[in-house]
Amino acid sequence: MKQKGRTPPPAQIDHAAALRDRLGKAAYTQWQRETGELPSYAQLSDAERVSWQLIGQAVMQEIVKRDPRMGEISTQGIVSNQNGKPYVQFACDISPTQFTPGKAREVALMLLEAADAAESDAVLMAFARNEIGLDDVRAAQLLDQFRKSREKTRGSEVSSA
């Protein structure tokens, strides 16, 4: 019989606990590989798992910046060399993060600009290869020059004559 009304939301996931467990498992697995035969991570006692989780967290704290004012966000439009499709590369070195609405709009604009650049780069690469007949190296050189030119004009006024 079909249930009436809304379906209940899924149970809350404790992301912090899941991350701790993944970090601990990664640290243990690496140690297991280097030292030889040891029991699997699943066979460890709870206390042993907690110890490995603490090691994993310590490693993460060393490699992840904790000061949100120091975080960097970057986007870049890229073209796959294997299939010629456009992609957007996004990097944020602080996770999770929170944005003011203004910063969220700035990040959204960065993503839109990167998406536009990726699509135009893919069109240029296809044109250079298929219409002009350039090899991959020459097409990449042309794309590099095109990107430099685009960066010079970004942020400056474009006259509509």
Backbone torsions as a table, in degrees:
resi	resn	phi	psi	omega
1	MET	NA	135.1	-178.1
2	LYS	-73.3	135.2	179.9
3	GLN	-75.4	137.1	178.6
4	LYS	-88.7	152.2	177.4
5	GLY	82.3	-168.0	-179.0
6	ARG	-72.9	147.6	173.4
7	THR	-80.6	145.4	-178.8
8	PRO	-66.0	147.1	179.1
9	PRO	-66.8	155.1	178.3
10	PRO	-64.2	155.5	179.5
11	ALA	-61.2	146.2	179.6
12	GLN	-64.2	139.1	178.1
13	ILE	-101.2	129.8	176.6
14	ASP	-84.5	89.7	-175.8
15	HIS	-63.4	-36.4	-179.9
16	ALA	-63.8	-42.6	179.4
17	ALA	-66.5	-40.4	179.0
18	ALA	-63.7	-40.3	178.1
19	LEU	-65.6	-44.1	177.6
20	ARG	-56.8	-44.1	-178.6
21	ASP	-65.4	-42.2	179.1
22	ARG	-64.4	-40.7	178.8
23	LEU	-64.9	-42.8	178.5
24	GLY	-63.8	-42.3	179.6
25	LYS	-64.4	-40.6	179.7
26	ALA	-63.6	-44.2	179.3
27	ALA	-63.6	-44.8	-179.1
28	TYR	-65.1	-43.5	-178.7
29	THR	-61.5	-41.4	177.9
30	GLN	-63.4	-43.6	178.6
31	TRP	-64.3	-38.7	179.7
32	GLN	-62.6	-41.7	179.2
33	ARG	-63.2	-40.6	-175.7
34	GLU	-76.4	-30.0	-173.6
35	THR	-100.9	-11.5	178.2
36	GLY	105.5	-142.2	-172.0
37	GLU	-76.5	118.3	175.8
38	LEU	-140.4	161.1	177.8
39	PRO	-63.9	156.3	178.7
40	SER	-68.2	161.9	-179.7
41	TYR	-58.4	-38.2	-179.3
42	ALA	-64.9	-25.5	-178.4
43	GLN	-84.3	-8.1	-179.9
44	LEU	-70.8	153.3	175.9
45	SER	-72.6	165.3	178.9
46	ASP	-59.3	-41.2	-179.4
47	ALA	-63.9	-40.4	178.3
48	GLU	-66.4	-39.4	178.2
49	ARG	-63.3	-42.2	179.1
50	VAL	-60.7	-40.5	177.9
51	SER	-60.0	-44.9	179.4
52	TRP	-68.6	-33.2	176.8
53	GLN	-64.8	-39.5	177.7
54	LEU	-64.5	-38.9	176.8
55	ILE	-63.7	-45.8	178.7
56	GLY	-60.4	-42.1	178.5
57	GLN	-64.7	-39.6	179.7
58	ALA	-62.1	-41.7	177.9
59	VAL	-63.6	-45.3	-179.1
60	MET	-62.2	-40.5	179.9
61	GLN	-64.0	-28.0	178.3
62	GLU	-75.7	-30.2	-175.0
63	ILE	-101.8	-12.8	-179.6
64	VAL	-109.7	127.0	177.8
65	LYS	-67.3	138.4	179.7
66	ARG	-103.0	-12.3	-179.1
67	ASP	-87.8	107.5	-175.2
68	PRO	-62.5	-21.0	179.0
69	ARG	-72.8	-16.6	-176.3
70	MET	-98.2	-2.6	-175.5
71	GLY	-68.8	154.1	178.8
72	GLU	-125.4	140.5	176.2
73	ILE	-122.5	132.8	177.9
74	SER	-139.6	148.4	175.2
75	THR	-131.2	151.9	177.9
76	GLN	-154.7	133.0	172.7
77	GLY	-80.2	130.2	-180.0
78	ILE	-131.8	161.7	177.5
79	VAL	-123.0	128.4	178.8
80	SER	-66.1	129.0	176.8
81	ASN	-72.7	-24.3	-177.3
82	GLN	-80.4	-42.7	-176.1
83	ASN	-122.7	-2.3	177.4
84	GLY	74.4	8.2	-178.6
85	LYS	-85.0	147.3	178.5
86	PRO	-79.7	144.0	175.8
87	TYR	-139.4	159.1	173.9
88	VAL	-112.2	125.7	176.6
89	GLN	-96.6	126.5	-177.8
90	PHE	-124.1	131.0	177.5
91	ALA	-133.0	134.1	176.3
92	CYS	-137.6	115.7	-174.4
93	ASP	-86.4	6.3	173.3
94	ILE	-127.5	121.0	-177.3
95	SER	-144.6	134.3	-6.0
96	PRO	-72.5	164.3	-179.0
97	THR	-139.2	160.3	176.3
98	GLN	-125.5	146.1	-179.9
99	PHE	-123.4	150.2	165.7
100	THR	-71.8	161.1	177.4
101	PRO	-56.7	-37.4	178.7
102	GLY	-64.5	-42.7	178.6
103	LYS	-67.2	-37.2	177.9
104	ALA	-61.9	-39.7	177.0
105	ARG	-65.5	-38.5	177.9
106	GLU	-62.8	-44.2	178.8
107	VAL	-64.8	-41.1	178.1
108	ALA	-60.7	-41.9	178.1
109	LEU	-64.4	-40.1	176.9
110	MET	-59.4	-42.4	179.6
111	LEU	-66.2	-42.3	178.8
112	LEU	-63.5	-42.0	178.3
113	GLU	-64.7	-39.8	178.8
114	ALA	-66.5	-38.2	178.0
115	ALA	-64.1	-43.9	178.5
116	ASP	-62.7	-43.7	179.4
117	ALA	-63.9	-41.2	-180.0
118	ALA	-62.0	-43.4	-180.0
119	GLU	-66.2	-43.5	-179.7
120	SER	-68.9	-34.7	176.8
121	ASP	-63.9	-41.2	179.5
122	ALA	-64.6	-40.4	177.8
123	VAL	-63.8	-44.2	179.8
124	LEU	-62.6	-43.2	179.7
125	MET	-63.0	-44.3	179.0
126	ALA	-63.3	-41.9	178.3
127	PHE	-63.2	-45.1	-178.6
128	ALA	-62.6	-39.9	-178.6
129	ARG	-77.1	-49.1	-170.5
130	ASN	-85.2	-38.4	-175.2
131	GLU	-93.6	-42.8	-178.3
132	ILE	-88.2	-27.8	178.5
133	GLY	86.7	24.6	178.9
134	LEU	-75.7	147.7	173.6
135	ASP	-77.0	175.8	-174.9
136	ASP	-60.6	-39.6	-178.3
137	VAL	-66.5	-47.7	-179.8
138	ARG	-66.0	-38.5	178.0
139	ALA	-64.3	-39.9	177.9
140	ALA	-65.9	-37.2	177.3
141	GLN	-65.4	-41.9	176.6
142	LEU	-61.6	-44.4	178.9
143	LEU	-60.8	-40.9	178.9
144	ASP	-61.1	-44.3	177.9
145	GLN	-64.0	-40.2	178.8
146	PHE	-63.2	-43.4	179.5
147	ARG	-63.2	-41.6	178.5
148	LYS	-62.2	-42.1	178.5
149	SER	-64.2	-41.6	179.1
150	ARG	-63.1	-41.3	-179.6
151	GLU	-65.2	-34.1	177.9
152	LYS	-64.8	-37.8	-176.0
153	THR	-86.1	-17.7	178.4
154	ARG	-65.6	135.5	178.3
155	GLY	87.6	-14.1	177.8
156	SER	-101.5	155.8	-179.0
157	GLU	-69.9	138.6	176.7
158	VAL	-108.6	123.2	-180.0
159	SER	-80.0	138.4	177.4
160	SER	-104.5	90.7	-174.5
161	ALA	-78.8	NA	NA
